[in-house]
C-alpha cells in the first residue's frame, strides 16, 4: 500500500510520492529560487496541514522561509501515527537540510532520525529531547500564559457562570492550555469575588474531557454539546480539527454560546466561525519555524530551546474581531495588566505542562 506526501505548488515546491517500503521519493522541483538546492522540509502530525490550527500555523512558517530565502519546500502529511517513521525517513532520503517535526507525537521518530543523521538539522514543535541532541532545536510555547488571560476573559464574559474546555489527547501541549484557562478563571473569581465554574477540566486532579484524537469533528461537537447542556456558555476547545466540532456546536446555539480558539487566530484560519469567536490563544509557531529554517540557511543554527512567551510575543491573545465592542475598556485594561503581571512574575502560573528552559 502506498502513502503519498503532497506538495504545494509555490516558490521552489516539491511533490513527493513515498512508498511504504521507504523507496526514494520522486522529486519535481521548480527552478528560480536563490537557494533552490536547499531543501527545507516538514512532517505534520496526523491532524494534517489544513487543520486550521497547529499544523497549518507551522506550515505557514515553512512557506514564509521558502519565500524569504528562495528555498525548495518538501512536506510530508501524516495520516496516522504509524506514518511518522516512514515520513521522517522520506525526508532524510530527499536530501533535506532541515526537517521540522510538527508535534509532540513525532518526538521518537525525530530523535532517532537526528541521531542517525548528524549532518541534517532538525527542529521539533512542542517537544524537547530528554537529553539535548546537537542537531535538534526544540520549539516550545508557554501557552499557559495567554490561556490564563483567556480564562479570565471567559469568566468575565460568561452570563451563565459556567465555562467549559476539552482537549484532543491528554498530552502536555494540550493540557497546558487547559491549565492556564482554569487558573485564569480562578484568578478572576478571586479578584471579583465570583464563582464561575470550569467544566471539562480539573487542573488540580489533571482530569477532564478528551475526544481521544485530533481528527474527529463529530466527537468534538458532541463533547462541546455535553458542556453546553451542563450550562457552559463559553467553550475553549484544545483539539485541533476535532475542536472545530466545538465551534459548530457554539454556532448552532444561535448566539447563546461563544468560544475561544487556540493556536491560530480563528477568525483568520476558520473565518466561518468568527461570529462565535471572542478571541484566540495564538501560538507563534509560524515565526519560530521560519526562524529555525533561516538560521540553518544563514549558518547560525543552535540547539538551544526556544520558548514562546507573552514577553517575546511567542504566544498572545488575538484581536477580539466581532466581539471588540462587547469587551469593555475596563476588561481590556485588566487583560493588559494580567500580561504585565505574568511577564514581571507578580502572577505565577502553576501548570506543570509549561516548557522548561534546557
ZATORDO-233679 format. One record per residue: x, y, z of N, C-alpha, C in turn; residue in three letters. Coordinates in steps of 0.02 Angstrom, whole numbers. Example, Ala and Ser with C-alpha at 12.3 -4.5 7.8 and 13.67 -1.06 7.14 Angstrom:
! ZATORDO-233679
{fikol {660 -284 390} {615 -225 390} {660 -165 390} 'ALA'}
{fikol {642 -112 354} {684 -53 357} {645 2 394} 'SER'}
***
This chain:
! ZATORDO-233679
{fikol {42 -59 0} {0 0 0} {44 62 0} 'UNK'}
{fikol {27 111 -41} {68 171 -46} {41 227 -2} 'UNK'}
{fikol {89 266 24} {73 327 60} {95 384 16} 'UNK'}
{fikol {59 439 17} {77 495 -25} {93 556 16} 'UNK'}
{fikol {145 592 -4} {165 655 26} {149 710 -23} 'UNK'}
{fikol {102 753 -4} {77 803 -51} {115 868 -45} 'UNK'}
{fikol {139 895 -101} {174 959 -102} {129 1014 -127} 'UNK'}
{fikol {144 1076 -109} {104 1133 -131} {145 1171 -183} 'UNK'}
{fikol {113 1190 -238} {149 1222 -293} {160 1296 -278} 'UNK'}
{fikol {213 1311 -240} {232 1380 -228} {306 1385 -247} 'UNK'}
{fikol {339 1441 -228} {408 1450 -247} {450 1391 -223} 'UNK'}
{fikol {484 1358 -268} {528 1303 -250} {493 1244 -222} 'UNK'}
{fikol {431 1230 -240} {395 1174 -209} {416 1108 -238} 'UNK'}
{fikol {408 1055 -198} {425 987 -219} {365 943 -204} 'UNK'}
{fikol {349 898 -250} {297 849 -238} {330 781 -231} 'UNK'}
{fikol {312 745 -178} {343 680 -165} {290 626 -163} 'UNK'}
{fikol {306 568 -188} {265 509 -178} {308 458 -141} 'UNK'}
{fikol {287 438 -81} {328 395 -40} {297 326 -36} 'UNK'}
{fikol {334 276 -54} {310 208 -48} {320 184 23} 'UNK'}
{fikol {276 140 45} {279 115 113} {345 81 127} 'UNK'}
{fikol {376 52 76} {439 17 87} {497 65 96} 'UNK'}
{fikol {485 131 88} {537 180 100} {580 193 40} 'UNK'}
{fikol {556 181 -21} {595 194 -81} {606 268 -89} 'UNK'}
{fikol {658 286 -128} {675 356 -138} {618 393 -172} 'UNK'}
{fikol {596 449 -144} {539 485 -173} {559 519 -238} 'UNK'}
{fikol {511 525 -283} {521 563 -344} {512 637 -330} 'UNK'}
{fikol {553 677 -362} {551 749 -349} {536 787 -413} 'UNK'}
{fikol {499 841 -406} {483 886 -462} {492 957 -437} 'UNK'}
{fikol {553 982 -442} {570 1045 -411} {564 1103 -459} 'UNK'}
{fikol {531 1156 -436} {528 1218 -476} {595 1253 -472} 'UNK'}
{fikol {613 1290 -524} {678 1323 -525} {670 1398 -511} 'UNK'}
{fikol {726 1432 -501} {725 1504 -495} {737 1530 -426} 'UNK'}
{fikol {734 1487 -374} {746 1511 -306} {820 1525 -295} 'UNK'}
{fikol {834 1575 -253} {903 1594 -239} {942 1536 -208} 'UNK'}
{fikol {908 1496 -168} {939 1438 -135} {900 1375 -151} 'UNK'}
{fikol {885 1365 -216} {840 1310 -234} {867 1241 -217} 'UNK'}
{fikol {933 1236 -207} {962 1171 -188} {955 1157 -114} 'UNK'}
{fikol {933 1207 -76} {922 1198 -4} {850 1174 7} 'UNK'}
{fikol {844 1114 33} {777 1086 44} {757 1095 117} 'UNK'}
{fikol {704 1133 128} {675 1143 194} {613 1099 198} 'UNK'}
{fikol {611 1056 248} {561 1003 249} {520 1002 313} 'UNK'}
{fikol {461 973 308} {415 970 366} {374 907 364} 'UNK'}
{fikol {365 877 423} {320 820 432} {265 841 480} 'UNK'}
{fikol {203 834 458} {146 852 500} {130 795 548} 'UNK'}
{fikol {90 810 599} {62 755 637} {-2 734 602} 'UNK'}
{fikol {-41 690 633} {-98 660 599} {-155 709 586} 'UNK'}
{fikol {-150 770 613} {-202 820 601} {-201 847 530} 'UNK'}
{fikol {-143 844 498} {-137 868 429} {-127 943 424} 'UNK'}
{fikol {-103 965 366} {-84 1035 357} {-142 1083 351} 'UNK'}
{fikol {-202 1058 341} {-260 1102 335} {-305 1099 397} 'UNK'}
{fikol {-273 1090 456} {-312 1081 518} {-339 1146 546} 'UNK'}
{fikol {-324 1202 514} {-345 1269 537} {-318 1285 607} 'UNK'}
{fikol {-263 1253 623} {-237 1259 691} {-162 1248 691} 'UNK'}
{fikol {-141 1196 727} {-72 1182 744} {-26 1171 684} 'UNK'}
{fikol {-44 1121 643} {-2 1106 584} {-3 1162 533} 'UNK'}
{fikol {-61 1192 523} {-68 1245 474} {-24 1305 491} 'UNK'}
{fikol {-22 1322 555} {20 1378 576} {94 1363 566} 'UNK'}
{fikol {114 1303 584} {184 1283 575} {202 1283 501} 'UNK'}
{fikol {157 1259 459} {169 1257 387} {176 1327 359} 'UNK'}
{fikol {139 1375 386} {146 1444 363} {217 1469 375} 'UNK'}
{fikol {249 1446 428} {319 1465 441} {366 1436 389} 'UNK'}
{fikol {353 1374 369} {393 1343 315} {384 1383 250} 'UNK'}
{fikol {322 1399 234} {309 1437 173} {344 1505 173} 'UNK'}
{fikol {343 1537 232} {375 1603 237} {450 1599 227} 'UNK'}
{fikol {481 1547 256} {553 1538 249} {572 1523 176} 'UNK'}
{fikol {532 1480 144} {543 1463 74} {540 1525 30} 'UNK'}
{fikol {490 1567 43} {482 1628 3} {538 1678 17} 'UNK'}
{fikol {555 1685 81} {606 1735 100} {675 1717 72} 'UNK'}
{fikol {692 1653 75} {760 1632 57} {765 1598 -11} 'UNK'}
{fikol {710 1588 -46} {712 1556 -111} {730 1482 -107} 'UNK'}
{fikol {701 1447 -59} {718 1377 -46} {673 1330 -84} 'UNK'}
{fikol {687 1266 -79} {643 1214 -104} {605 1184 -45} 'UNK'}
{fikol {540 1179 -52} {497 1153 2} {481 1079 -9} 'UNK'}
{fikol {485 1041 44} {464 971 43} {422 960 106} 'UNK'}
{fikol {363 930 98} {322 917 157} {291 848 153} 'UNK'}
{fikol {282 818 211} {251 752 217} {193 757 264} 'UNK'}
{fikol {134 741 240} {73 745 281} {57 676 310} 'UNK'}
{fikol {59 670 375} {45 607 408} {-29 596 415} 'UNK'}
{fikol {-52 537 399} {-123 520 406} {-137 484 472} 'UNK'}
{fikol {-86 453 500} {-93 419 565} {-25 420 599} 'UNK'}
{fikol {-24 401 663} {38 399 700} {88 349 669} 'UNK'}
{fikol {63 299 635} {107 249 604} {149 278 548} 'UNK'}
{fikol {129 336 522} {164 366 465} {228 403 485} 'UNK'}
{fikol {236 419 549} {291 462 569} {360 435 549} 'UNK'}
{fikol {377 373 566} {444 348 547} {453 347 471} 'UNK'}
{fikol {401 325 434} {406 322 361} {416 391 331} 'UNK'}
{fikol {378 439 354} {384 507 327} {450 539 346} 'UNK'}
{fikol {475 525 406} {540 552 426} {595 523 382} 'UNK'}
{fikol {591 458 369} {640 426 326} {638 456 256} 'UNK'}
{fikol {578 470 231} {571 501 165} {604 569 162} 'UNK'}
{fikol {598 607 215} {630 673 216} {706 667 216} 'UNK'}
{fikol {732 620 254} {804 609 255} {828 589 186} 'UNK'}
{fikol {793 543 154} {812 519 88} {804 573 34} 'UNK'}
{fikol {761 622 47} {751 676 -2} {808 726 -3} 'UNK'}
{fikol {853 721 46} {910 767 48} {895 832 83} 'UNK'}
{fikol {852 831 132} {833 891 168} {891 918 209} 'UNK'}
{fikol {896 984 212} {947 1017 253} {921 1027 324} 'UNK'}
{fikol {856 1039 330} {823 1044 395} {755 1012 390} 'UNK'}
{fikol {736 975 442} {671 943 445} {635 968 507} 'UNK'}
{fikol {576 996 497} {534 1020 552} {482 967 567} 'UNK'}
{fikol {480 944 629} {430 896 652} {376 935 689} 'UNK'}
{fikol {313 926 668} {259 965 698} {224 923 751} 'UNK'}
{fikol {248 930 812} {211 900 867} {246 850 910} 'UNK'}
{fikol {222 848 971} {245 804 1024} {249 731 1003} 'UNK'}
{fikol {201 710 962} {196 639 945} {251 617 897} 'UNK'}
{fikol {287 664 867} {343 647 822} {410 643 858} 'UNK'}
{fikol {408 649 924} {470 653 963} {516 593 951} 'UNK'}
{fikol {489 533 955} {530 473 949} {560 468 879} 'UNK'}
{fikol {519 478 828} {544 474 759} {596 528 745} 'UNK'}
{fikol {587 586 774} {634 641 764} {701 626 797} 'UNK'}
{fikol {698 604 860} {760 589 896} {801 536 861} 'UNK'}
{fikol {768 483 838} {803 429 804} {834 453 739} 'UNK'}
{fikol {796 491 700} {821 516 636} {879 564 646} 'UNK'}
{fikol {874 607 697} {927 656 710} {992 622 731} 'UNK'}
{fikol {986 573 774} {1046 538 797} {1079 498 742} 'UNK'}
{fikol {1038 473 695} {1065 434 639} {1092 478 583} 'UNK'}
{fikol {1074 542 584} {1092 588 530} {1118 654 558} 'UNK'}
{fikol {1177 654 588} {1202 714 622} {1215 773 576} 'UNK'}
{fikol {1218 762 511} {1231 817 464} {1167 854 445} 'UNK'}
{fikol {1109 827 463} {1045 859 449} {1022 895 513} 'UNK'}
{fikol {996 955 505} {969 992 562} {894 976 569} 'UNK'}
{fikol {872 975 631} {802 961 647} {776 1014 695} 'UNK'}
{fikol {711 1026 692} {677 1065 743} {610 1032 756} 'UNK'}
{fikol {589 1031 818} {526 998 835} {482 1045 876} 'UNK'}
{fikol {420 1050 856} {372 1093 889} {341 1056 948} 'UNK'}
{fikol {340 1089 1006} {307 1063 1066} {339 1001 1095} 'UNK'}
{fikol {404 996 1089} {439 940 1120} {512 958 1127} 'UNK'}
{fikol {546 920 1170} {618 928 1179} {647 860 1197} 'UNK'}
{fikol {704 842 1169} {735 778 1187} {749 774 1261} 'UNK'}
{fikol {746 714 1288} {760 704 1360} {830 730 1376} 'UNK'}
{fikol {876 718 1330} {943 746 1335} {955 785 1270} 'UNK'}
{fikol {986 844 1274} {996 884 1214} {1032 845 1159} 'UNK'}
{fikol {1009 854 1097} {1041 825 1039} {1069 882 997} 'UNK'}
{fikol {1131 877 977} {1166 933 946} {1131 962 885} 'UNK'}
{fikol {1095 921 848} {1064 944 786} {988 950 791} 'UNK'}
{fikol {962 954 852} {889 960 862} {874 1024 902} 'UNK'}
{fikol {834 1068 873} {813 1129 909} {741 1121 931} 'UNK'}
{fikol {728 1120 996} {659 1117 1021} {625 1185 1016} 'UNK'}
{fikol {562 1184 995} {522 1245 990} {463 1238 1037} 'UNK'}
{fikol {466 1270 1095} {414 1264 1145} {375 1329 1153} 'UNK'}
{fikol {316 1324 1182} {273 1383 1189} {236 1380 1256} 'UNK'}
{fikol {244 1433 1296} {210 1434 1360} {141 1464 1352} 'UNK'}
{fikol {97 1425 1321} {29 1449 1309} {-14 1450 1372} 'UNK'}
{fikol {13 1425 1427} {-23 1433 1490} {-32 1507 1506} 'UNK'}
{fikol {16 1548 1485} {14 1619 1499} {-45 1654 1464} 'UNK'}
{fikol {-50 1645 1399} {-105 1677 1363} {-171 1643 1376} 'UNK'}
{fikol {-169 1578 1393} {-231 1543 1411} {-257 1568 1478} 'UNK'}
{fikol {-212 1589 1522} {-232 1621 1586} {-274 1683 1571} 'UNK'}
{fikol {-250 1724 1524} {-289 1782 1503} {-356 1761 1474} 'UNK'}
{fikol {-355 1708 1434} {-417 1685 1402} {-467 1660 1454} 'UNK'}
{fikol {-443 1627 1506} {-487 1603 1559} {-518 1661 1597} 'UNK'}
{fikol {-477 1711 1611} {-502 1771 1645} {-555 1805 1603} 'UNK'}
{fikol {-541 1811 1538} {-588 1842 1491} {-653 1803 1488} 'UNK'}
{fikol {-647 1737 1483} {-707 1695 1478} {-751 1702 1540} 'UNK'}
{fikol {-718 1702 1599} {-755 1710 1661} {-792 1777 1663} 'UNK'}
{fikol {-758 1829 1639} {-788 1896 1639} {-846 1901 1590} 'UNK'}
{fikol {-842 1864 1535} {-893 1869 1482} {-951 1821 1491} 'UNK'}
{fikol {-942 1770 1533} {-994 1719 1542} {-1056 1749 1575} 'UNK'}
{fikol {-1113 1731 1549} {-1177 1751 1579} {-1206 1696 1623} 'UNK'}
{fikol {-1187 1635 1608} {-1214 1578 1646} {-1173 1563 1709} 'UNK'}
{fikol {-1112 1589 1712} {-1068 1573 1768} {-1034 1506 1760} 'UNK'}
{fikol {-1037 1478 1699} {-1004 1415 1684} {-969 1420 1616} 'UNK'}
{fikol {-905 1399 1615} {-868 1397 1552} {-840 1326 1546} 'UNK'}
{fikol {-825 1305 1485} {-804 1236 1475} {-744 1230 1430} 'UNK'}
{fikol {-706 1177 1439} {-649 1163 1396} {-643 1087 1386} 'UNK'}
{fikol {-613 1068 1331} {-598 997 1320} {-537 993 1274} 'UNK'}
{fikol {-503 935 1278} {-443 926 1238} {-451 870 1188} 'UNK'}
{fikol {-401 864 1145} {-399 809 1098} {-370 747 1131} 'UNK'}
{fikol {-305 750 1147} {-270 696 1181} {-238 725 1243} 'UNK'}
{fikol {-235 687 1296} {-207 711 1359} {-130 709 1356} 'UNK'}
{fikol {-101 761 1327} {-29 769 1323} {-13 840 1345} 'UNK'}
{fikol {48 854 1368} {64 921 1394} {49 979 1347} 'UNK'}
{fikol {62 973 1281} {46 1030 1237} {-28 1046 1234} 'UNK'}
{fikol {-71 1000 1257} {-143 1012 1260} {-163 1036 1329} 'UNK'}
{fikol {-141 1000 1380} {-162 1017 1448} {-134 1084 1472} 'UNK'}
{fikol {-79 1107 1441} {-52 1172 1460} {-103 1228 1446} 'UNK'}
{fikol {-140 1223 1392} {-193 1271 1378} {-248 1267 1431} 'UNK'}
{fikol {-269 1205 1445} {-324 1194 1491} {-306 1216 1562} 'UNK'}
{fikol {-243 1203 1582} {-219 1225 1647} {-223 1301 1653} 'UNK'}
{fikol {-194 1335 1604} {-192 1408 1605} {-262 1437 1606} 'UNK'}
{fikol {-306 1408 1567} {-376 1431 1564} {-409 1425 1632} 'UNK'}
{fikol {-401 1367 1664} {-431 1356 1730} {-402 1403 1782} 'UNK'}
{fikol {-337 1415 1779} {-305 1460 1827} {-328 1532 1816} 'UNK'}
{fikol {-340 1551 1753} {-365 1618 1739} {-435 1629 1765} 'UNK'}
{fikol {-477 1578 1759} {-545 1583 1787} {-541 1590 1863} 'UNK'}
{fikol {-498 1550 1893} {-491 1552 1966} {-466 1622 1988} 'UNK'}
{fikol {-420 1650 1950} {-395 1717 1968} {-451 1769 1962} 'UNK'}
{fikol {-492 1763 1911} {-549 1809 1904} {-595 1802 1964} 'UNK'}
{fikol {-610 1741 1984} {-654 1731 2042} {-626 1763 2105} 'UNK'}
{fikol {-560 1756 2113} {-528 1784 2172} {-530 1860 2171} 'UNK'}
{fikol {-517 1889 2113} {-515 1962 2107} {-584 1994 2112} 'UNK'}
{fikol {-634 1959 2088} {-701 1987 2083} {-751 1957 2133} 'UNK'}
{fikol {-727 1913 2175} {-771 1878 2223} {-829 1844 2187} 'UNK'}
{fikol {-813 1809 2135} {-863 1772 2095} {-851 1697 2103} 'UNK'}
{fikol {-893 1658 2071} {-886 1585 2074} {-901 1554 2006} 'UNK'}
{fikol {-868 1579 1954} {-875 1550 1888} {-844 1480 1888} 'UNK'}
{fikol {-881 1432 1862} {-858 1362 1862} {-825 1344 1796} 'UNK'}
{fikol {-774 1302 1801} {-742 1273 1741} {-766 1201 1734} 'UNK'}
{fikol {-799 1187 1679} {-821 1119 1664} {-772 1087 1614} 'UNK'}
{fikol {-759 1023 1621} {-718 988 1573} {-646 979 1592} 'UNK'}
{fikol {-624 1014 1644} {-554 1006 1664} {-544 1026 1736} 'UNK'}
{fikol {-513 981 1775} {-493 994 1844} {-417 995 1844} 'UNK'}
{fikol {-388 1055 1847} {-315 1059 1841} {-280 1031 1902} 'UNK'}
{fikol {-312 1031 1960} {-281 1002 2019} {-275 926 2013} 'UNK'}
{fikol {-327 894 1988} {-327 822 1978} {-300 800 1910} 'UNK'}
{fikol {-291 850 1865} {-270 835 1797} {-316 785 1763} 'UNK'}
{fikol {-380 797 1770} {-429 753 1739} {-483 794 1705} 'UNK'}
{fikol {-509 768 1650} {-561 805 1615} {-582 771 1551} 'UNK'}
{fikol {-610 810 1505} {-640 784 1444} {-591 786 1386} 'UNK'}
{fikol {-585 730 1350} {-542 725 1291} {-578 684 1238} 'UNK'}
{fikol {-571 705 1176} {-603 669 1121} {-565 605 1104} 'UNK'}
{fikol {-501 602 1121} {-460 542 1107} {-420 548 1043} 'UNK'}
{fikol {-433 600 1003} {-393 612 943} {-401 686 924} 'UNK'}
{fikol {-368 705 870} {-372 774 846} {-411 780 781} 'UNK'}
{fikol {-441 725 758} {-470 725 692} {-547 724 690} 'UNK'}
{fikol {-578 694 740} {-650 679 736} {-692 740 757} 'UNK'}
{fikol {-717 776 708} {-758 836 723} {-823 818 758} 'UNK'}
{fikol {-851 760 741} {-913 739 773} {-903 729 848} 'UNK'}
{fikol {-847 700 867} {-832 692 939} {-824 761 971} 'UNK'}
{fikol {-791 806 936} {-782 873 963} {-849 908 973} 'UNK'}
{fikol {-893 900 925} {-959 932 930} {-999 901 987} 'UNK'}
{fikol {-996 835 994} {-1033 802 1048} {-1006 821 1116} 'UNK'}
{fikol {-939 826 1121} {-908 844 1184} {-927 915 1204} 'UNK'}
{fikol {-925 960 1155} {-944 1029 1169} {-1018 1034 1188} 'UNK'}
{fikol {-1060 995 1154} {-1131 996 1169} {-1144 971 1239} 'UNK'}
{fikol {-1104 923 1261} {-1109 899 1330} {-1096 956 1379} 'UNK'}
{fikol {-1045 996 1365} {-1029 1053 1409} {-1085 1105 1406} 'UNK'}
{fikol {-1111 1117 1347} {-1166 1165 1339} {-1228 1143 1377} 'UNK'}
{fikol {-1242 1078 1373} {-1300 1051 1410} {-1293 1061 1485} 'UNK'}
{fikol {-1230 1060 1509} {-1217 1070 1580} {-1218 1144 1599} 'UNK'}
{fikol {-1225 1188 1550} {-1232 1259 1565} {-1176 1304 1542} 'UNK'}
{fikol {-1123 1275 1512} {-1068 1317 1489} {-1090 1361 1430} 'UNK'}
{fikol {-1074 1425 1434} {-1092 1469 1378} {-1030 1496 1341} 'UNK'}
{fikol {-971 1476 1363} {-909 1490 1326} {-868 1425 1325} 'UNK'}
{fikol {-847 1405 1265} {-811 1342 1256} {-740 1356 1232} 'UNK'}
{fikol {-693 1319 1261} {-622 1326 1244} {-596 1258 1220} 'UNK'}
{fikol {-604 1242 1155} {-582 1177 1130} {-507 1178 1114} 'UNK'}
{fikol {-472 1126 1138} {-400 1120 1125} {-389 1053 1091} 'UNK'}
{fikol {-413 1047 1030} {-416 982 998} {-405 983 923} 'UNK'}
{fikol {-372 1035 897} {-358 1037 826} {-422 1034 785} 'UNK'}
{fikol {-422 996 730} {-483 991 688} {-543 965 726} 'UNK'}
{fikol {-533 921 775} {-589 897 816} {-621 955 853} 'UNK'}
{fikol {-581 1005 870} {-607 1064 904} {-654 1105 862} 'UNK'}
{fikol {-648 1098 795} {-694 1134 751} {-766 1111 764} 'UNK'}
{fikol {-773 1049 786} {-840 1025 805} {-868 1065 863} 'UNK'}
{fikol {-823 1086 908} {-844 1128 963} {-870 1195 939} 'UNK'}
{fikol {-837 1222 888} {-860 1286 859} {-926 1277 824} 'UNK'}
{fikol {-936 1218 793} {-1001 1204 761} {-1056 1204 813} 'UNK'}
{fikol {-1042 1174 871} {-1092 1172 925} {-1109 1242 949} 'UNK'}
{fikol {-1057 1283 956} {-1069 1352 978} {-1110 1391 926} 'UNK'}
{fikol {-1093 1382 863} {-1129 1418 810} {-1202 1396 806} 'UNK'}
{fikol {-1214 1332 820} {-1283 1306 817} {-1326 1331 875} 'UNK'}
{fikol {-1296 1363 925} {-1334 1386 983} {-1371 1451 970} 'UNK'}
{fikol {-1361 1480 911} {-1395 1542 893} {-1382 1599 942} 'UNK'}
{fikol {-1318 1608 957} {-1298 1665 998} {-1294 1653 1073} 'UNK'}
{fikol {-1314 1594 1095} {-1313 1579 1167} {-1244 1559 1192} 'UNK'}
{fikol {-1204 1530 1147} {-1139 1504 1165} {-1086 1532 1119} 'UNK'}
{fikol {-1029 1551 1148} {-972 1575 1109} {-910 1534 1126} 'UNK'}
{fikol {-855 1550 1094} {-796 1507 1102} {-732 1548 1099} 'UNK'}
{fikol {-678 1517 1120} {-610 1544 1113} {-569 1489 1079} 'UNK'}
{fikol {-536 1506 1024} {-497 1458 985} {-425 1456 1009} 'UNK'}
{fikol {-386 1409 982} {-316 1403 1002} {-271 1397 940} 'UNK'}
{fikol {-207 1409 952} {-152 1402 904} {-149 1460 854} 'UNK'}
{fikol {-204 1470 817} {-206 1524 767} {-261 1573 785} 'UNK'}
{fikol {-262 1629 750} {-319 1674 754} {-376 1641 716} 'UNK'}
{fikol {-424 1614 752} {-478 1576 720} {-518 1616 670} 'UNK'}
{fikol {-521 1682 679} {-558 1723 631} {-522 1727 564} 'UNK'}
{fikol {-458 1708 563} {-421 1705 500} {-419 1634 473} 'UNK'}
{fikol {-407 1585 517} {-399 1515 494} {-465 1479 485} 'UNK'}
{fikol {-515 1499 523} {-582 1467 519} {-634 1522 520} 'UNK'}
{fikol {-631 1565 469} {-671 1626 467} {-746 1614 471} 'UNK'}
{fikol {-768 1555 451} {-840 1540 453} {-867 1538 524} 'UNK'}
{fikol {-822 1535 574} {-843 1532 644} {-828 1597 681} 'UNK'}
{fikol {-806 1649 645} {-785 1710 679} {-842 1741 720} 'UNK'}
{fikol {-903 1730 699} {-960 1759 734} {-968 1733 805} 'UNK'}
{fikol {-936 1676 821} {-941 1649 889} {-874 1651 926} 'UNK'}
{fikol {-822 1679 895} {-755 1679 925} {-741 1745 959} 'UNK'}
{fikol {-736 1742 1025} {-720 1802 1064} {-648 1823 1050} 'UNK'}
{fikol {-603 1775 1050} {-533 1785 1034} {-502 1716 1023} 'UNK'}
{fikol {-436 1715 1016} {-399 1652 1009} {-334 1658 1049} 'UNK'}
{fikol {-311 1601 1074} {-245 1598 1106} {-195 1580 1051} 'UNK'}
{fikol {-157 1629 1030} {-110 1618 974} {-44 1589 998} 'UNK'}
{fikol {-18 1546 956} {45 1512 969} {90 1526 909} 'UNK'}
{fikol {144 1563 919} {184 1587 863} {228 1535 830} 'UNK'}
{fikol {199 1479 812} {238 1426 780} {265 1447 712} 'UNK'}
{fikol {227 1489 677} {249 1510 611} {316 1547 614} 'UNK'}
{fikol {321 1595 659} {382 1634 666} {440 1590 691} 'UNK'}
{fikol {425 1547 740} {478 1504 767} {505 1456 715} 'UNK'}
{fikol {460 1428 675} {481 1382 621} {521 1420 569} 'UNK'}
{fikol {497 1478 548} {533 1518 499} {604 1535 524} 'UNK'}
{fikol {609 1555 586} {674 1573 614} {721 1513 617} 'UNK'}
{fikol {694 1454 634} {735 1394 638} {764 1377 569} 'UNK'}
{fikol {723 1383 518} {745 1367 450} {797 1418 426} 'UNK'}
{fikol {783 1482 435} {829 1533 410} {896 1530 448} 'UNK'}
{fikol {894 1507 510} {957 1501 548} {1004 1451 516} 'UNK'}
{fikol {975 1399 486} {1017 1349 452} {1044 1378 387} 'UNK'}
{fikol {1002 1412 350} {1024 1445 288} {1081 1493 302} 'UNK'}
{fikol {1076 1530 357} {1125 1582 374} {1182 1555 416} 'UNK'}
{fikol {1185 1488 425} {1238 1457 465} {1240 1483 537} 'UNK'}
{fikol {1180 1493 566} {1175 1517 634} {1134 1469 678} 'UNK'}
{fikol {1125 1408 656} {1085 1360 693} {1117 1344 760} 'UNK'}
{fikol {1076 1338 812} {1098 1310 876} {1041 1268 904} 'UNK'}
{fikol {1058 1226 952} {1008 1179 979} {977 1203 1043} 'UNK'}
{fikol {986 1267 1060} {955 1293 1121} {880 1297 1112} 'UNK'}
{fikol {843 1282 1165} {770 1280 1160} {741 1351 1154} 'UNK'}
{fikol {696 1359 1106} {656 1420 1102} {592 1409 1141} 'UNK'}
{fikol {575 1458 1183} {511 1456 1219} {473 1520 1206} 'UNK'}
{fikol {416 1514 1172} {375 1572 1158} {335 1592 1219} 'UNK'}
{fikol {336 1656 1236} {303 1682 1296} {264 1745 1279} 'UNK'}
{fikol {227 1769 1328} {194 1834 1320} {246 1889 1310} 'UNK'}
{fikol {302 1882 1344} {354 1934 1341} {385 1940 1272} 'UNK'}
{fikol {401 1883 1240} {434 1886 1175} {385 1881 1116} 'UNK'}
{fikol {321 1879 1131} {271 1876 1078} {259 1807 1049} 'UNK'}
{fikol {289 1756 1079} {281 1688 1054} {212 1659 1068} 'UNK'}
{fikol {175 1692 1112} {105 1675 1123} {69 1739 1142} 'UNK'}
{fikol {5 1743 1126} {-33 1805 1138} {-107 1792 1127} 'UNK'}
{fikol {-148 1840 1148} {-218 1839 1130} {-227 1874 1062} 'UNK'}
{fikol {-269 1845 1020} {-285 1875 956} {-333 1934 966} 'UNK'}
{fikol {-343 1975 916} {-393 2029 921} {-463 2000 934} 'UNK'}
{fikol {-507 2042 959} {-575 2021 976} {-622 2021 916} 'UNK'}
{fikol {-601 2050 862} {-640 2050 800} {-712 2071 812} 'UNK'}
{fikol {-761 2028 799} {-831 2046 804} {-854 2058 876} 'UNK'}
{fikol {-812 2039 924} {-830 2048 994} {-797 2110 1024} 'UNK'}
{fikol {-760 2148 983} {-721 2203 1010} {-764 2253 1049} 'UNK'}
{fikol {-823 2269 1024} {-866 2317 1058} {-899 2288 1120} 'UNK'}
{fikol {-897 2221 1127} {-928 2188 1184} {-879 2177 1242} 'UNK'}
{fikol {-815 2185 1227} {-764 2180 1280} {-750 2251 1304} 'UNK'}
{fikol {-769 2264 1366} {-765 2332 1392} {-693 2357 1395} 'UNK'}
{fikol {-686 2423 1395} {-620 2453 1402} {-588 2433 1468} 'UNK'}
{fikol {-629 2427 1520} {-603 2406 1585} {-575 2335 1582} 'UNK'}
{fikol {-611 2290 1549} {-588 2221 1543} {-525 2217 1500} 'UNK'}
{fikol {-523 2255 1447} {-462 2256 1405} {-402 2279 1445} 'UNK'}
{fikol {-412 2329 1488} {-357 2354 1530} {-336 2300 1580} 'UNK'}
{fikol {-384 2264 1607} {-368 2210 1654} {-327 2155 1620} 'UNK'}
{fikol {-343 2139 1558} {-306 2088 1521} {-234 2111 1509} 'UNK'}
{fikol {-226 2175 1493} {-158 2202 1483} {-119 2200 1549} 'UNK'}
{fikol {-153 2214 1605} {-119 2212 1669} {-100 2140 1687} 'UNK'}
{fikol {-143 2093 1670} {-126 2022 1681} {-62 2005 1643} 'UNK'}
{fikol {-58 2027 1581} {2 2013 1541} {63 2041 1575} 'UNK'}
{fikol {59 2104 1597} {116 2136 1631} {135 2099 1694} 'UNK'}
{fikol {85 2076 1732} {99 2042 1795} {127 1972 1784} 'UNK'}
{fikol {107 1939 1730} {136 1874 1714} {208 1882 1691} 'UNK'}
{fikol {221 1932 1649} {289 1944 1625} {335 1962 1682} 'UNK'}
{fikol {311 2003 1729} {353 2025 1785} {363 1971 1837} 'UNK'}
{fikol {320 1921 1837} {323 1869 1888} {278 1881 1947} 'UNK'}
{fikol {242 1936 1946} {195 1950 2001} {142 1897 2004} 'UNK'}
{fikol {119 1875 1945} {73 1818 1941} {113 1757 1917} 'UNK'}
{fikol {110 1704 1955} {144 1642 1934} {91 1590 1915} 'UNK'}
{fikol {106 1552 1864} {61 1501 1840} {88 1433 1860} 'UNK'}
{fikol {44 1391 1886} {66 1329 1917} {73 1270 1870} 'UNK'}
{fikol {45 1274 1810} {43 1216 1765} {111 1182 1758} 'UNK'}
{fikol {112 1117 1770} {173 1078 1762} {187 1062 1689} 'UNK'}
{fikol {140 1079 1646} {150 1066 1574} {190 1121 1541} 'UNK'}
{fikol {206 1174 1578} {244 1229 1548} {314 1205 1528} 'UNK'}
{fikol {338 1225 1469} {405 1204 1447} {458 1235 1491} 'UNK'}
{fikol {508 1196 1505} {564 1219 1547} {625 1230 1503} 'UNK'}
{fikol {659 1286 1515} {718 1301 1476} {771 1247 1485} 'UNK'}
{fikol {800 1225 1429} {851 1173 1433} {920 1204 1440} 'UNK'}
***
